[in-house]
Amino acid sequence: MVLRSGRELVRLVEMRRRKLGLTQMQVSRACGISQGHYSKLLNEEVPVGVRCATALATWLDDRHARVAASRPVRDARVARLLEAIAGDISRLTSLLTEPDGGDGREGRGRS
């Protein structure tokens, strides 16, 4: 693909971002720029510099887009696991603080 301008590159990145359901923050972080700068690029308030164009073009590569797209899914799974762990810790704490250990065998077989 041959790009005619930095603006065309920004439009392509924005189309990919929307297709993947990513936020501007997620794409800007993946590209190493601030969300504010990304927004200014979209609104044509700043020129697309060489470093920024390189980062945006690299992000367009499917490998990088897949990594960025998988983060929300991974983050949601991590959140669910943390909730489950918190519940397990709460139940374990309850069992350990009960006078008989919760099994009705106070003092037997414990060290």
Secondary structure, 3 states (H helix, E strand, C coil): CCCCCHHHHHHHHHHHHHHHCCCHHHHHHHHCCCHHHHHHHHCCCCCCCHHHHHHHHHHHCHHHHHHHHHHHHHHHHHHHHHHHHHHHHHHHHHHHHCCCCCCCCCCCCCC
